[in-house]
Amino acid sequence: MALSGKLIGYVEISKKGDVFHDLFRHNPHEIVAIAPIKVHDCELHDGERGAVGSIISWHYTHEGKRKICKQIIEAVNEENHMAVFKVIGGDLVEELYKSFTIILHVEQKGDGQVATWTFEFEKPNVSVPYPTSMMDYLCDLVKDLDAHGSTN
């Protein structure tokens, strides 16, 4: 029996979609400079930064613990400011979930913009919690990044 799940989080932002899309796709090292308490490093392991098929690792602190998340960029849609990251290593898939995919999409909503995080995951059993804490973490990170960009 598959224990698949999907979780979606929304954050209203002041920056345009291309700014966030570019930051997470092409310039993730800048996130380290903007939010060093949350994100400590972003390493490129294989490929070209931002290119489909590239492999990156995030070093971050979540729930008071230092963690790692290794991802491959599965898909990118420049026009719709969307990137799909499949988690292939680190705490999320080695300790909690059978599979985990993170989608970032930024779109126009009324006069503003909305950053949407979508998690698609498979739990190994019913005792594994939904990743609400990780969703809160990424939504808070987007708020921090947006606030930083608004003050420059």
NUTI-669339 format. One record per residue (C-alpha): residue number from 0; residue in one letter; chain; x, y, z. Coordinates in nm, 3 decimals, padded with zeros to 5 digits. Example, Ala and Ser with C-alpha at 12.3 -4.5 7.8 and 13.67 -1.06 7.14 Angstrom:
<rs>
r k=0 | r=a | c=A | u=01.230 | v=-00.450 | w=00.780
r k=1 | r=s | c=A | u=01.367 | v=-00.106 | w=00.714
</rs>
This chain:
<rs>
r k=0 | r=m | c=A | u=00.000 | v=00.000 | w=00.000
r k=1 | r=a | c=A | u=00.150 | v=00.331 | w=-00.109
r k=2 | r=l | c=A | u=00.149 | v=00.610 | w=00.148
r k=3 | r=s | c=A | u=00.188 | v=00.896 | w=-00.095
r k=4 | r=g | c=A | u=00.127 | v=01.252 | w=00.009
r k=5 | r=k | c=A | u=00.128 | v=01.606 | w=-00.115
r k=6 | r=l | c=A | u=00.170 | v=01.924 | w=00.088
r k=7 | r=i | c=A | u=00.144 | v=02.278 | w=-00.048
r k=8 | r=g | c=A | u=00.253 | v=02.604 | w=00.113
r k=9 | r=y | c=A | u=00.202 | v=02.960 | w=-00.009
r k=10 | r=v | c=A | u=00.395 | v=03.278 | w=00.072
r k=11 | r=e | c=A | u=00.305 | v=03.623 | w=-00.058
r k=12 | r=i | c=A | u=00.619 | v=03.801 | w=-00.174
r k=13 | r=s | c=A | u=00.708 | v=04.148 | w=-00.294
r k=14 | r=k | c=A | u=00.970 | v=04.043 | w=-00.549
r k=15 | r=k | c=A | u=00.899 | v=03.928 | w=-00.903
r k=16 | r=g | c=A | u=00.892 | v=03.557 | w=-00.981
r k=17 | r=d | c=A | u=01.208 | v=03.567 | w=-01.188
r k=18 | r=v | c=A | u=01.407 | v=03.699 | w=-00.889
r k=19 | r=f | c=A | u=01.322 | v=03.400 | w=-00.667
r k=20 | r=h | c=A | u=01.343 | v=03.154 | w=-00.954
r k=21 | r=d | c=A | u=01.691 | v=03.283 | w=-01.041
r k=22 | r=l | c=A | u=01.801 | v=03.283 | w=-00.676
r k=23 | r=f | c=A | u=01.711 | v=02.918 | w=-00.612
r k=24 | r=r | c=A | u=01.811 | v=02.794 | w=-00.955
r k=25 | r=h | c=A | u=02.125 | v=02.987 | w=-01.053
r k=26 | r=n | c=A | u=02.247 | v=03.163 | w=-00.738
r k=27 | r=p | c=A | u=02.172 | v=02.942 | w=-00.436
r k=28 | r=h | c=A | u=02.506 | v=03.044 | w=-00.283
r k=29 | r=e | c=A | u=02.354 | v=03.389 | w=-00.231
r k=30 | r=i | c=A | u=02.092 | v=03.231 | w=-00.003
r k=31 | r=v | c=A | u=02.378 | v=03.130 | w=00.227
r k=32 | r=a | c=A | u=02.488 | v=03.495 | w=00.250
r k=33 | r=i | c=A | u=02.133 | v=03.621 | w=00.307
r k=34 | r=a | c=A | u=02.020 | v=03.359 | w=00.562
r k=35 | r=p | c=A | u=02.337 | v=03.208 | w=00.717
r k=36 | r=i | c=A | u=02.161 | v=03.095 | w=01.034
r k=37 | r=k | c=A | u=01.924 | v=02.874 | w=00.830
r k=38 | r=v | c=A | u=02.140 | v=02.778 | w=00.529
r k=39 | r=h | c=A | u=02.513 | v=02.713 | w=00.570
r k=40 | r=d | c=A | u=02.626 | v=02.594 | w=00.228
r k=41 | r=c | c=A | u=02.508 | v=02.493 | w=-00.116
r k=42 | r=e | c=A | u=02.746 | v=02.267 | w=-00.305
r k=43 | r=l | c=A | u=02.738 | v=02.185 | w=-00.675
r k=44 | r=h | c=A | u=02.832 | v=01.817 | w=-00.718
r k=45 | r=d | c=A | u=02.764 | v=01.758 | w=-01.083
r k=46 | r=g | c=A | u=02.655 | v=01.953 | w=-01.389
r k=47 | r=e | c=A | u=02.607 | v=02.323 | w=-01.433
r k=48 | r=r | c=A | u=02.439 | v=02.543 | w=-01.172
r k=49 | r=g | c=A | u=02.069 | v=02.569 | w=-01.255
r k=50 | r=a | c=A | u=02.074 | v=02.314 | w=-01.539
r k=51 | r=v | c=A | u=01.838 | v=02.016 | w=-01.550
r k=52 | r=g | c=A | u=02.030 | v=01.711 | w=-01.429
r k=53 | r=s | c=A | u=02.260 | v=01.910 | w=-01.201
r k=54 | r=i | c=A | u=02.315 | v=01.776 | w=-00.851
r k=55 | r=i | c=A | u=02.341 | v=02.007 | w=-00.549
r k=56 | r=s | c=A | u=02.357 | v=01.965 | w=-00.172
r k=57 | r=w | c=A | u=02.212 | v=02.205 | w=00.081
r k=58 | r=h | c=A | u=02.362 | v=02.222 | w=00.431
r k=59 | r=y | c=A | u=02.110 | v=02.377 | w=00.669
r k=60 | r=t | c=A | u=01.978 | v=02.388 | w=01.023
r k=61 | r=h | c=A | u=01.623 | v=02.264 | w=01.081
r k=62 | r=e | c=A | u=01.463 | v=02.203 | w=01.420
r k=63 | r=g | c=A | u=01.795 | v=02.286 | w=01.589
r k=64 | r=k | c=A | u=01.992 | v=02.020 | w=01.398
r k=65 | r=r | c=A | u=02.238 | v=02.054 | w=01.113
r k=66 | r=k | c=A | u=02.114 | v=01.858 | w=00.811
r k=67 | r=i | c=A | u=02.196 | v=01.788 | w=00.447
r k=68 | r=c | c=A | u=01.966 | v=01.758 | w=00.146
r k=69 | r=k | c=A | u=02.111 | v=01.634 | w=-00.184
r k=70 | r=q | c=A | u=01.894 | v=01.712 | w=-00.487
r k=71 | r=i | c=A | u=01.887 | v=01.675 | w=-00.862
r k=72 | r=i | c=A | u=01.717 | v=01.942 | w=-01.071
r k=73 | r=e | c=A | u=01.452 | v=01.739 | w=-01.256
r k=74 | r=a | c=A | u=01.270 | v=02.011 | w=-01.448
r k=75 | r=v | c=A | u=01.268 | v=02.385 | w=-01.505
r k=76 | r=n | c=A | u=01.009 | v=02.613 | w=-01.661
r k=77 | r=e | c=A | u=01.152 | v=02.962 | w=-01.708
r k=78 | r=e | c=A | u=00.827 | v=03.114 | w=-01.830
r k=79 | r=n | c=A | u=00.629 | v=02.994 | w=-01.529
r k=80 | r=h | c=A | u=00.915 | v=03.046 | w=-01.278
r k=81 | r=m | c=A | u=00.908 | v=02.683 | w=-01.170
r k=82 | r=a | c=A | u=01.181 | v=02.439 | w=-01.069
r k=83 | r=v | c=A | u=01.148 | v=02.075 | w=-00.962
r k=84 | r=f | c=A | u=01.406 | v=01.928 | w=-00.724
r k=85 | r=k | c=A | u=01.409 | v=01.552 | w=-00.653
r k=86 | r=v | c=A | u=01.574 | v=01.469 | w=-00.321
r k=87 | r=i | c=A | u=01.828 | v=01.190 | w=-00.375
r k=88 | r=g | c=A | u=02.023 | v=01.197 | w=-00.049
r k=89 | r=g | c=A | u=02.036 | v=01.338 | w=00.300
r k=90 | r=d | c=A | u=01.810 | v=01.330 | w=00.603
r k=91 | r=l | c=A | u=01.474 | v=01.348 | w=00.422
r k=92 | r=v | c=A | u=01.517 | v=01.031 | w=00.217
r k=93 | r=e | c=A | u=01.768 | v=00.843 | w=00.429
r k=94 | r=e | c=A | u=01.581 | v=00.879 | w=00.758
r k=95 | r=l | c=A | u=01.216 | v=00.964 | w=00.686
r k=96 | r=y | c=A | u=01.069 | v=00.924 | w=00.337
r k=97 | r=k | c=A | u=01.097 | v=00.671 | w=00.055
r k=98 | r=s | c=A | u=01.087 | v=00.953 | w=-00.200
r k=99 | r=f | c=A | u=01.063 | v=01.331 | w=-00.179
r k=100 | r=t | c=A | u=01.025 | v=01.596 | w=-00.450
r k=101 | r=i | c=A | u=01.022 | v=01.972 | w=-00.392
r k=102 | r=i | c=A | u=00.863 | v=02.211 | w=-00.642
r k=103 | r=l | c=A | u=00.905 | v=02.588 | w=-00.626
r k=104 | r=h | c=A | u=00.669 | v=02.795 | w=-00.838
r k=105 | r=v | c=A | u=00.625 | v=03.173 | w=-00.832
r k=106 | r=e | c=A | u=00.319 | v=03.326 | w=-00.993
r k=107 | r=q | c=A | u=00.126 | v=03.649 | w=-01.017
r k=108 | r=k | c=A | u=-00.169 | v=03.682 | w=-00.779
r k=109 | r=g | c=A | u=-00.365 | v=04.003 | w=-00.807
r k=110 | r=d | c=A | u=-00.121 | v=04.291 | w=-00.764
r k=111 | r=g | c=A | u=00.142 | v=04.073 | w=-00.597
r k=112 | r=q | c=A | u=00.335 | v=03.752 | w=-00.631
r k=113 | r=v | c=A | u=00.299 | v=03.418 | w=-00.453
r k=114 | r=a | c=A | u=00.578 | v=03.165 | w=-00.398
r k=115 | r=t | c=A | u=00.432 | v=02.815 | w=-00.384
r k=116 | r=w | c=A | u=00.619 | v=02.520 | w=-00.238
r k=117 | r=t | c=A | u=00.483 | v=02.175 | w=-00.321
r k=118 | r=f | c=A | u=00.611 | v=01.857 | w=-00.160
r k=119 | r=e | c=A | u=00.533 | v=01.522 | w=-00.319
r k=120 | r=f | c=A | u=00.648 | v=01.233 | w=-00.102
r k=121 | r=e | c=A | u=00.606 | v=00.871 | w=-00.010
r k=122 | r=k | c=A | u=00.613 | v=00.762 | w=00.354
r k=123 | r=p | c=A | u=00.745 | v=00.414 | w=00.443
r k=124 | r=n | c=A | u=00.474 | v=00.372 | w=00.707
r k=125 | r=v | c=A | u=00.190 | v=00.557 | w=00.879
r k=126 | r=s | c=A | u=00.404 | v=00.660 | w=01.177
r k=127 | r=v | c=A | u=00.615 | v=00.899 | w=00.963
r k=128 | r=p | c=A | u=00.473 | v=01.251 | w=00.998
r k=129 | r=y | c=A | u=00.371 | v=01.483 | w=00.719
r k=130 | r=p | c=A | u=00.659 | v=01.724 | w=00.644
r k=131 | r=t | c=A | u=00.479 | v=02.029 | w=00.787
r k=132 | r=s | c=A | u=00.784 | v=02.141 | w=00.983
r k=133 | r=m | c=A | u=00.996 | v=02.142 | w=00.666
r k=134 | r=m | c=A | u=00.721 | v=02.334 | w=00.485
r k=135 | r=d | c=A | u=00.717 | v=02.596 | w=00.762
r k=136 | r=y | c=A | u=01.097 | v=02.616 | w=00.739
r k=137 | r=l | c=A | u=01.098 | v=02.680 | w=00.361
r k=138 | r=c | c=A | u=00.811 | v=02.929 | w=00.381
r k=139 | r=d | c=A | u=00.999 | v=03.118 | w=00.655
r k=140 | r=l | c=A | u=01.314 | v=03.109 | w=00.442
r k=141 | r=v | c=A | u=01.126 | v=03.267 | w=00.150
r k=142 | r=k | c=A | u=00.995 | v=03.540 | w=00.385
r k=143 | r=d | c=A | u=01.353 | v=03.608 | w=00.501
r k=144 | r=l | c=A | u=01.480 | v=03.624 | w=00.142
r k=145 | r=d | c=A | u=01.194 | v=03.850 | w=00.038
r k=146 | r=a | c=A | u=01.253 | v=04.086 | w=00.332
r k=147 | r=h | c=A | u=01.623 | v=04.103 | w=00.247
r k=148 | r=g | c=A | u=01.550 | v=04.192 | w=-00.114
r k=149 | r=s | c=A | u=01.298 | v=04.455 | w=-00.009
r k=150 | r=t | c=A | u=01.551 | v=04.644 | w=00.200
r k=151 | r=n | c=A | u=01.814 | v=04.678 | w=-00.075
</rs>
